Amino acid sequence: MRMGFGMKALCGAVLAAASATAVSEDARRMDRDSEVAPHSTADARALEQRLRQEETRLRAERAAYPGHFRRAYAAYPRIPAGTLEAIAYVQSRWQPLAPEAENHGHHHMPAAYGVMGLYAGDGFADQVGEAAALLGVPAERIKADPATNILAAAALLDRLMRGKTVAAPEDAAAVLARYAGFGQDPGDSAVGDYARASFAFDVLLALDRGVNEKGMVVPQRAVAWEQAFDADTLVKLNAPFVRLDVEGDRIETEVHAIDPVSERLVRRGDASAKGPDVQPLSTDYGPAIWNPAHSSNYTASRSATVSAVTIHTAQGSYAGTISWFKNASANVSAHYVIRSSDGQVTQMVRHAHTGWHVRNHNSYTLGIEHEGYVNNSSWYTSAMYNASAALVRHFCASYSAISCTAAYSGAPSSGINVLPTSVRIKGHQHFSGQTHTDPGINWNWGHYYGLLNPGSGGGTTYLDRFESSVGHFNTSPAYSGSTTGISTASTATRDCTTRRYGNCSLRVLLKDNPNSSASWAVRLLSGAGNPGSNTALTRANGRIGFWVWSGGSGMSVGVGIDDSDGTERSVNRSVPANQWTYVEWSLTNSAQWNAWVGNANGAITAATVKLDAIWLYRAQTSYDVNVYIDDVQIRN
């Protein structure tokens, strides 16, 4: 991992001199740089163009992988369909990992190789070596050749499945946990078991949601979650905030939420709470960790006041990062780790303790690790950005020296780019005395700044909050002729028992049409399909989104936008069952839109547009499914 060396290794005159030199450089930059200015339109356009180029390149690169997966399943037929694609998605986002070719300084965490992200020892299992022995091929071929890399993962999985019945995705949970490649043997450590279960959870979540984006395709297969994990483990894996007590070998969760008014973390369900069922927590975020990451990987005190935040990209998976921080030989730690798929936050070091993540600046900073790799933007999801920003807003409210307006908002970059000390929230690459270049070229600092400072350069407009009526969504979900698969008995009603924020939400009851075997595609019209009845949306820097909760697995959602040349339909966002998820789409990113009807061109082009509908998708089922929608909004 790209983290800083242990504090003992950082002492001495050399780093002190380097720090002094860097501070002087900071002072020289102060006069010529305006690093905390709002994100420029030019920067936003440049990032969007580069991301489109990245997608074109990755789609071409990924085109060969489905054939490799098919050959691996043919060789090892006991592996359930979709499992290999899901593992590749979780480990690499379908991009071959080649640590030796990267120059990000991430030399702590054991390296992973190829599209399947296989480890080669150095603290984790030697999956490459084991697979080479099984296949009778050189280890270097497994590292470098995608087809062999996929076959190697299949061979390792097949070996673990021998003698076991794995007929459905949920049957594979225990096998996937053993396959993960890190930690002790199952049962030896609660935290190690949690890390391995987190890997299995992410693989099954990819299957449950299904993936079809940027050339990555994971077939959607509903997961019976209650059969995959015991109830206690499932609560921990689904929880938005988790406390790891590594020394005590415990994992603890409580029910938390962000109070939309104070934007502070609160605990729900306390009778003595102030306001509607909430109670402020301690200065640490969520359930503070009292006995954090392994004691050899942090300093149990601080020599300076907390006054800055360091944004990291882990150069590894969420589960692998958690496992590595508890490894006594890692000499590395950060205060938090955030999962890409749903924004789960795990705290590993208490604020009062010094994490080892940014070398000579450890003493006064809080560090946040974001799952993923710097050279692949697919890791930086809306869920991750939102969770990370909520966490940093909590820091800004808790520490007088940290202001959210003092966050970097300029263009992303590769390499080292030292920023003034007045910029309090910035990347690892922005501090002096570093060799690490994360979060790198794909982290959207302008968007992040907007999340930290919601009133900067625009704001949030709520189209429907469902507090007093169904708002614009005043037609049956079966009203539209483009809806398929559901019965006319399906309904959309205001509901005040299940909601994300406020008192009420929109409950959409989907009932199957017994006379149709078609998959469900539901166009939940806004304003009865009449754009004149809808609120105008400004395209500039616009991101449209909403909160959604699904009572069944396999659900995905999208939106339709009435543009000047027709109606554009968004790419789908998968929705996990039984939890609130925020989904959103950028109006300015053409990669997130497809042409639907009229003369639509697959991009939002008008300066002002209207919301046509929310789309709900699911494979055909005879069961009723409740979907709840709350706080439909546009952010500019």
Secondary structure as GFF3:
##gff-version 3
##sequence-region A 1 636
A	DSSP	alpha_helix	7	10	.	.	.	ID=ss1
A	DSSP	alpha_helix	13	32	.	.	.	ID=ss2
A	DSSP	alpha_helix	41	62	.	.	.	ID=ss3
A	DSSP	alpha_helix	65	75	.	.	.	ID=ss4
A	DSSP	alpha_helix	83	92	.	.	.	ID=ss5
A	DSSP	three_ten_helix	99	101	.	.	.	ID=ss6
A	DSSP	beta_strand	112	113	.	.	.	ID=ss7
A	DSSP	beta_strand	118	119	.	.	.	ID=ss8
A	DSSP	alpha_helix	127	135	.	.	.	ID=ss9
A	DSSP	alpha_helix	139	144	.	.	.	ID=ss10
A	DSSP	alpha_helix	146	161	.	.	.	ID=ss11
A	DSSP	three_ten_helix	169	172	.	.	.	ID=ss12
A	DSSP	alpha_helix	173	179	.	.	.	ID=ss13
A	DSSP	alpha_helix	190	209	.	.	.	ID=ss14
A	DSSP	beta_strand	211	213	.	.	.	ID=ss15
A	DSSP	beta_strand	216	218	.	.	.	ID=ss16
A	DSSP	alpha_helix	225	228	.	.	.	ID=ss17
A	DSSP	alpha_helix	231	238	.	.	.	ID=ss18
A	DSSP	beta_strand	241	245	.	.	.	ID=ss19
A	DSSP	beta_strand	250	253	.	.	.	ID=ss20
A	DSSP	beta_strand	256	258	.	.	.	ID=ss21
A	DSSP	beta_strand	265	268	.	.	.	ID=ss22
A	DSSP	beta_strand	278	280	.	.	.	ID=ss23
A	DSSP	three_ten_helix	295	297	.	.	.	ID=ss24
A	DSSP	beta_strand	298	299	.	.	.	ID=ss25
A	DSSP	beta_strand	308	313	.	.	.	ID=ss26
A	DSSP	alpha_helix	318	325	.	.	.	ID=ss27
A	DSSP	beta_strand	336	338	.	.	.	ID=ss28
A	DSSP	beta_strand	345	347	.	.	.	ID=ss29
A	DSSP	beta_strand	354	355	.	.	.	ID=ss30
A	DSSP	three_ten_helix	359	364	.	.	.	ID=ss31
A	DSSP	beta_strand	365	370	.	.	.	ID=ss32
A	DSSP	three_ten_helix	377	379	.	.	.	ID=ss33
A	DSSP	alpha_helix	382	398	.	.	.	ID=ss34
A	DSSP	three_ten_helix	404	406	.	.	.	ID=ss35
A	DSSP	beta_strand	425	427	.	.	.	ID=ss36
A	DSSP	three_ten_helix	428	430	.	.	.	ID=ss37
A	DSSP	three_ten_helix	440	442	.	.	.	ID=ss38
A	DSSP	alpha_helix	445	452	.	.	.	ID=ss39
A	DSSP	beta_strand	460	464	.	.	.	ID=ss40
A	DSSP	beta_strand	491	495	.	.	.	ID=ss41
A	DSSP	beta_strand	505	510	.	.	.	ID=ss42
A	DSSP	beta_strand	520	525	.	.	.	ID=ss43
A	DSSP	three_ten_helix	527	529	.	.	.	ID=ss44
A	DSSP	three_ten_helix	531	533	.	.	.	ID=ss45
A	DSSP	beta_strand	536	538	.	.	.	ID=ss46
A	DSSP	beta_strand	543	550	.	.	.	ID=ss47
A	DSSP	beta_strand	555	563	.	.	.	ID=ss48
A	DSSP	beta_strand	566	570	.	.	.	ID=ss49
A	DSSP	beta_strand	573	575	.	.	.	ID=ss50
A	DSSP	beta_strand	581	586	.	.	.	ID=ss51
A	DSSP	three_ten_helix	590	592	.	.	.	ID=ss52
A	DSSP	beta_strand	593	598	.	.	.	ID=ss53
A	DSSP	beta_strand	608	618	.	.	.	ID=ss54
A	DSSP	beta_strand	625	635	.	.	.	ID=ss55
###
